[in-house]
Amino acid sequence: DLGIENFLLTATIEGIVAQRLVRTICTRCKEPYTPKEEELMELALTTADVEGKQLYRGRGCDNCHNSGYRGRTAIFEIMQMNDEMRELIMRKASTNLIRDAAKRFGMRSLRECGLMSIYEGVTTIDEVLRETVL
């Protein structure tokens, strides 16, 4: 869709990066919490998926102007090119086929990277939902 020949794209691109910024939980008012089942369902998770993991949120304080967040961090989706990816692009494969192949070769989606940030206590479910799509 860029008006560039596919062979030029496949010859020059080594990787493609998608990035979103999510707000980070304020470290001064950060508190553990148990998410509601509805929150987990929005991320296609179950209570078993988060069992043994501690999730956090900010309750709000003067440091974060009562928002519960202070600062931002990036979540990434990095697709590395390889011969199969190049072949799919040359054949003008659908976005879904290219995405599926990239995942087979180790690409972590924005949502998966966001989940890791949730599990690490960096950001919240709400932030990841707001900045990612399935």
C-alpha positions as CSV (number, residue, x, y, z in Angstrom):
1,D,0.0,0.0,0.0
2,L,3.0,2.3,0.1
3,G,3.5,2.3,-3.7
4,I,6.8,0.5,-3.3
5,E,7.5,-2.7,-5.2
6,N,7.4,-5.8,-3.0
7,F,10.9,-7.0,-4.1
8,L,12.3,-3.6,-2.9
9,L,10.6,-4.0,0.5
10,T,11.8,-7.6,1.0
11,A,15.4,-6.7,-0.1
12,T,15.7,-3.8,2.4
13,I,13.6,-4.4,5.4
14,E,15.3,-6.4,8.2
15,G,12.5,-5.9,10.8
16,I,9.4,-4.0,11.6
17,V,8.7,-2.5,15.1
18,A,5.3,-1.4,16.5
19,Q,5.4,0.6,19.7
20,R,2.8,1.9,22.1
21,L,3.3,4.0,25.2
22,V,1.4,2.9,28.3
23,R,1.3,4.8,31.6
24,T,3.3,3.3,34.4
25,I,1.9,2.7,37.9
26,C,3.0,5.4,40.4
27,T,5.6,3.8,42.7
28,R,4.5,5.9,45.7
29,C,0.9,4.7,45.8
30,K,1.3,1.3,44.0
31,E,-0.8,-1.4,45.7
32,P,-1.6,-5.0,45.0
33,Y,-5.0,-5.9,43.9
34,T,-7.1,-8.8,42.6
35,P,-8.6,-8.0,39.2
36,K,-12.3,-8.7,38.6
37,E,-13.3,-11.5,36.4
38,E,-14.7,-9.0,33.8
39,E,-11.2,-7.3,33.6
40,L,-9.5,-10.6,32.9
41,M,-12.1,-11.6,30.3
42,E,-11.4,-8.5,28.4
43,L,-7.8,-9.7,28.1
44,A,-9.0,-13.3,27.3
45,L,-7.6,-14.4,30.6
46,T,-9.0,-16.6,33.3
47,T,-8.3,-16.5,37.0
48,A,-6.1,-19.6,36.5
49,D,-3.9,-17.6,34.1
50,V,-3.1,-15.1,36.8
51,E,-2.9,-17.5,39.6
52,G,0.4,-17.0,41.6
53,K,0.9,-13.6,39.9
54,Q,0.5,-10.3,41.8
55,L,-1.1,-7.5,39.9
56,Y,-0.9,-3.8,40.9
57,R,-2.6,-0.5,40.5
58,G,-2.1,3.0,41.8
59,R,-4.6,4.2,44.3
60,G,-3.7,7.9,43.6
61,C,-1.6,10.3,45.6
62,D,0.0,13.8,45.4
63,N,2.9,12.5,43.5
64,C,0.8,11.3,40.6
65,H,-1.9,14.0,40.9
66,N,-4.3,11.2,42.1
67,S,-4.2,9.4,38.8
68,G,-2.4,6.3,40.0
69,Y,0.1,6.7,37.1
70,R,3.4,8.5,36.8
71,G,5.4,8.3,33.6
72,R,5.2,6.1,30.6
73,T,6.9,3.0,29.3
74,A,6.9,1.3,25.9
75,I,5.5,-2.0,24.8
76,F,6.8,-3.4,21.5
77,E,5.9,-5.8,18.8
78,I,9.0,-6.7,16.7
79,M,8.8,-8.7,13.5
80,Q,12.1,-9.9,12.2
81,M,12.3,-10.7,8.5
82,N,13.4,-14.1,7.3
83,D,13.1,-16.0,4.0
84,E,9.5,-17.2,4.7
85,M,8.4,-13.7,5.6
86,R,9.9,-12.3,2.5
87,E,8.2,-15.0,0.4
88,L,4.8,-14.2,2.0
89,I,5.3,-10.5,1.2
90,M,6.3,-11.3,-2.4
91,R,3.1,-13.4,-2.8
92,K,1.1,-10.4,-1.4
93,A,-0.2,-12.6,1.5
94,S,-2.8,-11.3,3.8
95,T,-1.9,-9.4,7.0
96,N,-3.2,-12.4,9.0
97,L,-1.0,-14.9,7.2
98,I,2.1,-12.7,7.7
99,R,1.2,-12.1,11.4
100,D,0.7,-15.8,12.0
101,A,4.1,-16.6,10.4
102,A,5.8,-13.9,12.4
103,K,4.4,-15.4,15.6
104,R,5.6,-18.8,14.6
105,F,9.1,-17.3,14.3
106,G,8.9,-15.7,17.8
107,M,7.2,-12.4,17.4
108,R,5.5,-11.3,20.6
109,S,2.4,-9.2,20.0
110,L,1.8,-5.8,21.6
111,R,-0.8,-7.5,23.8
112,E,1.6,-10.2,24.9
113,C,4.3,-7.6,25.7
114,G,1.6,-5.6,27.6
115,L,0.7,-8.7,29.6
116,M,4.4,-9.1,30.6
117,S,4.4,-5.5,31.8
118,I,1.2,-6.2,33.8
119,Y,2.8,-9.3,35.4
120,E,6.0,-7.3,36.2
121,G,3.9,-4.7,38.0
122,V,4.8,-1.9,35.6
123,T,1.4,-1.0,34.2
124,T,-2.3,-2.0,34.5
125,I,-4.8,-4.1,32.7
126,D,-6.7,-0.9,31.8
127,E,-3.6,0.6,30.1
128,V,-2.9,-2.5,28.1
129,L,-6.5,-2.8,26.9
130,R,-6.5,0.9,25.9
131,E,-3.4,0.6,23.8
132,T,-3.7,-2.8,22.2
133,V,-6.1,-4.7,20.0
134,L,-6.4,-8.4,19.5
